[in-house]
Amino acid sequence: MPSMPSDPDKYPPLDPGAPIPDDPGELSPDSPVPLPPPPTEPVPVTPVPSEPSPDPTPPDAVPEPA
């Protein structure tokens, strides 16, 4: 593949009839590379504590007598 100039004004003109190349980030349906098998068991997710959860009972709440 020829190297492109760093100045955008010096790029060669695009040919509207030229085929659009495939996106290398995606596998085409006829790709010979098989996808890896799915994991057999779920990976455990360790929760990261960002903040302690607030107490549902405010500290100034007084329990009502029965």
RATATA-V669102 format. One record per helix or strand of 3 or more residues. SS is the DSSP state (~ for helix, > for strand). FROM is the first residue (numbers start at 1). TO is the last residue. Records with the same first field share a line. If there is no record, write none. Layout:
SS=FROM-TO  FROM-TO
This chain:
~=8-10
